[in-house]
Amino acid sequence: MKAVLQYRASPGFLASLDAEGARAGLTVVAVDEQDDAAFAREIADADALLHVLKPVTAAMMDAAPNLKLIQKIGVGVNTIDLEAAKARGVAVANMPGTNSQAVAEMALTLMLATLRRVTYFDPLTRAGEGWRPDLAMLDGVGEIAGKTVGFVGYGASPERLAPALQALGAQIVYHATAPKPDRIGRFVGLDELLAISDIVSLHVPATAETRGMIGAEALARMKPSAILVNTARGEMVDEAALHAALSSGRLRGAGLDVFAAEPVARDNPLLTLPNVVAMPHVAWLTPETLERSLAVAFENCRRVRDGEPLLHRVI
């Protein structure tokens, strides 16, 4: 059975692919997302596509007549044409929980980096000017202790993050589809969460209901001293409205791992702002996550080969 990973894999990841693939009795080929010719060549006789970020279209499926499985490396399947997969009899599966620890830690990293102005002070220090900052920047730093952190969505990553934030002295509120009495924090409506939170952290999937949910009106409800953290999907946020709020001082800062268009363009106005910490959609990407992900992916490949029910099947 042949599986194609469409991703620019690191040397360590490639070594794991080879070793774990061989143990699973699979032929695994990694192809850079930007190498369309290589992908077309390799997917032509593939049984499984290991999908990361580049959208999976109907045309891609038509170019793979043997394709039986699209295995998402992660959770969100919004980058897969699910209707096309269903029409062609191609199974789609994801892997909830494999990246939850990494995403939780990235959300915390972005909170701290934004509050402490890391992206301002790091280059200043490297230039030998660390002791001569813009003094107004010093007035803009802060601590997590004493802050209210609001989770929009309360899945596995916020569940891991909440105890750490509580230990640092934060209060937790959350908005979700239903109260979660077994978890840390107080359930509130979205408007109340935006109004009382010092840190708003997004943890919801991209759906028709969530796209654009953080627009000008939502941002206007937030405290001027608040920061926004997004490790979910860029489509949740109106980037023009966010830029206006940040550049005018309406918001204190933002920590963003995701953007509306990815890879994010170098001329995206948000990247010009000193109160933005930007990452290239790598919250999920750690060797530990990849190890857990390969275990699920290769188990599902085996199940496809042997005609067994899939883990975490979406369609």
SEPATOR-418619 format. One line per field, with one value per residue (C-alpha): residue in three letters; x, y, z. Coordinates in steps of 0.001 Angstrom, whole numbers. Example, Ala and Ser with C-alpha at 12.3 -4.5 7.8 and 13.67 -1.06 7.14 Angstrom:
2
aa = ALA|SER
east = 12300|13670
north = -4500|-1060
up = 7800|7140
//
This chain:
315
aa = MET|LYS|ALA|VAL|LEU|GLN|TYR|ARG|ALA|SER|PRO|GLY|PHE|LEU|ALA|SER|LEU|ASP|ALA|GLU|GLY|ALA|ARG|ALA|GLY|LEU|THR|VAL|VAL|ALA|VAL|ASP|GLU|GLN|ASP|ASP|ALA|ALA|PHE|ALA|ARG|GLU|ILE|ALA|ASP|ALA|ASP|ALA|LEU|LEU|HIS|VAL|LEU|LYS|PRO|VAL|THR|ALA|ALA|MET|MET|ASP|ALA|ALA|PRO|ASN|LEU|LYS|LEU|ILE|GLN|LYS|ILE|GLY|VAL|GLY|VAL|ASN|THR|ILE|ASP|LEU|GLU|ALA|ALA|LYS|ALA|ARG|GLY|VAL|ALA|VAL|ALA|ASN|MET|PRO|GLY|THR|ASN|SER|GLN|ALA|VAL|ALA|GLU|MET|ALA|LEU|THR|LEU|MET|LEU|ALA|THR|LEU|ARG|ARG|VAL|THR|TYR|PHE|ASP|PRO|LEU|THR|ARG|ALA|GLY|GLU|GLY|TRP|ARG|PRO|ASP|LEU|ALA|MET|LEU|ASP|GLY|VAL|GLY|GLU|ILE|ALA|GLY|LYS|THR|VAL|GLY|PHE|VAL|GLY|TYR|GLY|ALA|SER|PRO|GLU|ARG|LEU|ALA|PRO|ALA|LEU|GLN|ALA|LEU|GLY|ALA|GLN|ILE|VAL|TYR|HIS|ALA|THR|ALA|PRO|LYS|PRO|ASP|ARG|ILE|GLY|ARG|PHE|VAL|GLY|LEU|ASP|GLU|LEU|LEU|ALA|ILE|SER|ASP|ILE|VAL|SER|LEU|HIS|VAL|PRO|ALA|THR|ALA|GLU|THR|ARG|GLY|MET|ILE|GLY|ALA|GLU|ALA|LEU|ALA|ARG|MET|LYS|PRO|SER|ALA|ILE|LEU|VAL|ASN|THR|ALA|ARG|GLY|GLU|MET|VAL|ASP|GLU|ALA|ALA|LEU|HIS|ALA|ALA|LEU|SER|SER|GLY|ARG|LEU|ARG|GLY|ALA|GLY|LEU|ASP|VAL|PHE|ALA|ALA|GLU|PRO|VAL|ALA|ARG|ASP|ASN|PRO|LEU|LEU|THR|LEU|PRO|ASN|VAL|VAL|ALA|MET|PRO|HIS|VAL|ALA|TRP|LEU|THR|PRO|GLU|THR|LEU|GLU|ARG|SER|LEU|ALA|VAL|ALA|PHE|GLU|ASN|CYS|ARG|ARG|VAL|ARG|ASP|GLY|GLU|PRO|LEU|LEU|HIS|ARG|VAL|ILE
east = 0|1325|739|1734|2456|2021|4195|7683|8953|11983|14871|13674|10132|11357|13376|10304|8208|10673|11100|7453|6205|8471|7300|3702|4426|3733|5481|5470|6530|6847|6276|6768|3442|4926|6120|2999|4772|6131|2755|956|3472|3300|-443|-1306|-915|-1379|-3870|-3756|-3072|-1646|-2979|-1609|-2560|-2683|-6346|-7487|-9662|-11856|-9240|-6592|-8831|-9547|-5797|-5612|-7879|-6622|-7208|-9105|-8228|-7536|-5979|-5863|-2739|-4595|-8236|-9721|-11024|-12111|-9295|-10741|-13563|-15678|-18509|-16087|-14530|-17937|-19003|-15842|-16045|-12868|-12868|-11768|-10429|-8800|-6977|-8439|-6186|-2833|-1848|-3748|-719|1326|-1499|-2090|1582|1630|-1412|387|3541|1609|-86|3228|5102|2405|2114|5895|6514|9041|9121|9965|12631|14408|15689|16362|18564|20392|21162|22716|19838|17989|18557|17173|13639|10750|9599|5971|6602|7391|3952|2428|3825|1886|1509|-994|-1546|-4729|-6012|-9250|-8654|-11623|-11698|-13920|-14412|-13350|-11856|-8803|-6248|-8020|-8617|-4836|-4145|-6648|-4776|-1524|-3231|-4966|-1641|-225|-3048|-5560|-9329|-10965|-14220|-15366|-17992|-18885|-21876|-22836|-21582|-18798|-19210|-16293|-13779|-12106|-13859|-17227|-19554|-20626|-22148|-19809|-20623|-19877|-16654|-15436|-16313|-14628|-11603|-8086|-7009|-9385|-8136|-9839|-10273|-13181|-13253|-13901|-17617|-20260|-21118|-17583|-16085|-15713|-16992|-14279|-15093|-15303|-18291|-16704|-13387|-15205|-16651|-13180|-11213|-8641|-6050|-7013|-5085|-6395|-4765|-5662|-4357|-7554|-8215|-7544|-11040|-12449|-11006|-11675|-8028|-8761|-10821|-8114|-5429|-7517|-8056|-4387|-2939|-5289|-4558|-8083|-6481|-3251|-1931|-2469|-713|-1525|-530|-3108|-4180|-7046|-4733|-1862|1020|614|1874|4838|2809|-27|-510|-721|2945|3975|2608|4936|2116|1558|3380|3120|3770|3287|565|2967|1135|568|4067|6315|8172|5904|2777|4201|5005|1443|68|2030|775|-2842|-2206|-419|-2981|-5723|-3749|-3509|-7256|-8023|-5791|-7374|-10966|-11423|-13338|-11283|-10302|-11936|-13698|-15315|-16999
north = 0|3435|6635|10141|12874|16307|18389|19915|17481|18031|15521|14073|13686|12009|9539|8729|8294|5801|3845|3774|3204|211|-1248|-811|-2455|757|2618|6263|9132|12745|15534|19261|21154|23463|20653|20058|17893|15502|15337|14526|11770|10195|10496|8733|5269|6148|4442|7088|10821|12129|15686|18613|22064|22366|22079|18720|19312|17176|17457|16026|13073|12514|12288|9412|6591|4194|6648|5087|7334|10996|11079|14529|15078|17105|17857|20449|19049|22408|22147|18934|18870|16468|16297|15352|12683|11257|11195|9288|6815|8118|7861|10876|10615|13012|12553|14574|14946|14262|17942|19233|19517|21363|23801|24463|25270|27545|29442|30021|31042|33617|35000|35489|36746|39312|40506|40827|42362|39687|40547|44165|43525|40587|42450|45551|43504|41848|45325|46349|48715|46635|49181|52014|50971|53240|53853|53670|50004|49369|50653|48102|44915|42785|39545|36712|36781|38603|38479|36941|34542|33788|30627|30751|27013|24544|21442|19411|22226|24691|21800|21329|25056|26007|24450|26154|29534|29014|28127|31398|33314|33794|33473|31361|32010|30235|30210|26868|25087|23936|24309|21947|21575|19158|21748|24794|28094|29774|29420|32790|34180|35365|39048|38816|36928|39611|42363|40930|39049|40434|37639|36169|32836|31206|27413|26715|24984|26823|26558|28761|29971|30791|32384|36118|35867|38263|41321|45031|44682|41888|43746|46881|44908|43934|45893|48336|46528|43092|40813|38332|34920|32719|29171|27956|29189|32532|32706|33446|36962|39979|40918|44463|45139|43610|45752|48869|47970|47219|50170|52630|51346|49970|46633|45958|43197|39928|36584|34879|31419|31422|33846|34114|33325|30912|30989|34546|37118|39228|42389|41462|44705|42806|41848|45508|46055|45883|44610|41485|38195|36104|32414|30410|27928|25724|25492|21799|21079|19291|15987|14630|15553|14002|10770|10514|11475|8843|6160|7059|7594|4297|2413|3788|2851|-680|-692|431|-2321|-4950|-3763|-2735|297|3491|5482|8937|8610|11851|10477
up = 0|-942|1032|-72|2451|876|3161|3326|5917|8137|8149|11435|10164|6977|9019|11126|7988|6564|9794|10892|7341|6914|10226|9082|5730|3799|1033|2115|-154|1029|-1499|-945|-1159|-3789|-6082|-8147|-10719|-8104|-6385|-9640|-10310|-6858|-6210|-9483|-7926|-4246|-1959|775|1001|4254|4231|6240|4930|1135|72|-1267|-4326|-6531|-9285|-6961|-6202|-9904|-10489|-7972|-9203|-6492|-3630|-740|2207|2897|6340|7904|10008|12617|13305|10951|7653|6207|3628|2165|-401|1620|-895|-3657|-1450|-570|-4228|-5159|-2297|-651|3134|5191|8738|11185|14468|17363|20360|18748|18612|21651|23917|21297|20505|24206|24694|21630|22876|26177|24301|22265|25371|27147|24080|23333|26921|27319|23851|22957|19256|20125|22744|21087|17994|20095|22419|19502|18142|21457|22262|24824|27586|25453|24444|23654|27217|26135|25340|28989|29899|27520|29054|31520|33424|33192|36963|37802|34233|32971|30092|27863|25751|22681|22357|25031|23446|24354|24019|26358|28747|29003|29115|31823|34794|33769|33486|36792|38426|37076|38738|35921|36063|33317|31506|28366|25658|24065|22573|26085|29673|30728|34504|34787|33516|35002|34413|34169|31184|29741|26569|23849|24353|28075|27405|25023|27471|30583|29205|29257|26916|24330|22964|19972|19900|17528|14132|10878|10131|8567|12068|13198|10084|10668|14248|15454|13371|14081|16429|18450|18690|19843|22775|24007|26583|25146|27279|25928|23606|21054|20560|17597|17253|15560|12009|10377|8902|12364|12343|10127|9590|8379|11506|13698|12055|12649|16307|16921|15042|16725|20229|20516|21441|23285|21027|19204|19002|15706|14498|11689|8978|6508|3575|4108|3789|5030|2515|3545|2775|5159|7153|10450|10074|10223|13728|16748|18983|16859|17448|14283|13669|10428|11492|13445|16776|16106|14799|17277|16979|19687|17735|14574|16393|17685|14263|12368|14712|13891|10173|9646|11727|9480|6375|7724|8446|4892|3549|5778|5406|9048|10434|10528|13586|13722|10380|9190|6051
//
